[in-house]
Amino acid sequence: GDLGPFNPGLPVEVPVWLAINLKQRQKCRLIPPEWMDVEKLEEIRDQERKEDTFTPMPSPYYMELTKLLLNYASDNIPKADEIRTLVKDTWDTRIAKLRLSADSFVRQQEAHAKLDNLTLMEINTTGTFLTQALDHMYKLRTNLQPGESTSSQDF
């Protein structure tokens, strides 16, 4: 698509891929999103730790954006190391909650689960494990139940 013309010194919103490309060529300075602030991230982390359920995140791509921006433009982000730590703490808390939820789901032999406020990356992190675990449980349950098609043989 057509992008530009850009006026020097004036902030403009562009796609992340373009911002990173321009930053790599030293043609711009990146401005982090509003939520990428130490105080806001501390609030998000603390709220996530307090709640039993998953809290809404500031962006559905918070982890991806943080990783990209800190890898390519950490010099433009104030307190980048603290931000990295806070996002990682929040991620770890959410993944631990997700594992506990999955464990409870499997133990209680539930048929469906509600995944409110999870991001796609979080779901994909445990998706393979959970589907394989459920598949194994299904096989174990069907092997424990007497089969209707199997007949005993008398010798």
N, C-alpha and C positions, 0 to 999 in steps of 0.2 A: 504494500500500500504506500501511499504518499505520506511522508512525514516531513514536517518542517514547512517553511524555513524557521530556524530557531534564532531568537534574539539573544546575544551574549548577555550573561548576568541575570536573566529573567528565568525564574523557575517554571518548568513545564512538565506535565505528566506525560510519560511515554511508557511503552511496554518494558517490562523488566529486561528482556533480552537486549533491547536497544540501549537501555541505560547502562547495562554492564559492558556492552560493546564499546560505547562511547567512553566509558570510564577506563577501559583497557587501553584505548588509544589516547588517553589523557585529554579528552575533549570536553569533559564535564565533571561536575562534582555531584555526587548522589546525596539526596536528602532522604533519610530513613522515614518509614511510615510513622505516624503519630504514636502508635502503640509500642514502637521500639524505643522505649524510654525506661530507665531503670525503675523509677517509682511505679509506673503502670505495670511493668512486668512483675515487680514484687507483689503488687496487689493481686494480679492474676495467679501467681504461684501460691500465695497464701489462701486465696479463695478456693483454689483447686484442692489444696490439702485439707481444708475444713469440710468441704462437701463430700457426701458419699457418692453422689452422681457426678457425671461429667459436666463441667461448666462450659459455657460458650467461649470459644477462643476469639481473639481479636480479628483473626483472618483464618479462612479455611486452609490456607497455605503457610501458616506461621512458621513451621519448621523449615520448609523449603526456602522461603524468603530470607529467613535469618541466616541460613547456611550460605546462600548465594551472596547476600549483601556483606556478610562478615568475611567471606573468602575473597571477594573482589573489591570491596570498598570499606574495609575496616578503618582506614584513615579518615573517612568522612563521617564515621559514626562515633559520637562521644561515648566513652565508657564501654567500648566494644567487648572487652573481656568480661565485664560484669553482665552485660546483656547475654553473651554466649552462655554463661553459667546459669543465669536465671531461666533462659529458654530450655536448657538441658535439664534443670531441676523440674520444671513444669512437665516436660516430656516424660521424664522418669516417673513422676507421680502418676501421670495419666496412663502410662503403660502398665505400671504396677496395679492400678485400679482395673484396667482392662483384663489383666491376667487373673485377678481375683474374681472378676465377674465371669470370665470364661470358666474358671474352676467351679464356681457355684452353679453355673449353667449346666455343666457336664454332670456334676454330682446330683443335681436335682432332676436330671433327665428331662429338661425342658424341651419344648418343640420349636420355640422361636425366641428371639431376643430383640430388645429395643436398643438401638445404637444412637441415641440422641447426643448431639454435640460432639461426636467424634469426627476427626478429619479423615480423609481418604488414606493418608499415609499411615495413620494409626490403625485403621481397619486392615490395611494391607500388611502391616507388620505381623499381626496375629492371625490373619485370615487363613493362610495355608495350614498353620498348626492346628487351628480350631476345626477346620473342615476335615483334616486327616484324623484328628482325635474322635470326631463324631462318626466318621466312617468306621474306624476300628471298634467303637462302642456298638454301632449297629451290627457289625459282624459278630461280635461277642454275644450280643443279645439274641440274634437269630440262631446262633449255634447252641445256646443254652435251652431254647424252647424246642420241644419235640416237633419235628417236621411232619407235615401231613403227607408229604410225598414219599417219605422214607418208610419202608416196611422192613420188619425184622425177618430174618431168615431162621428157620428151624432146621437143625441138622439131626 
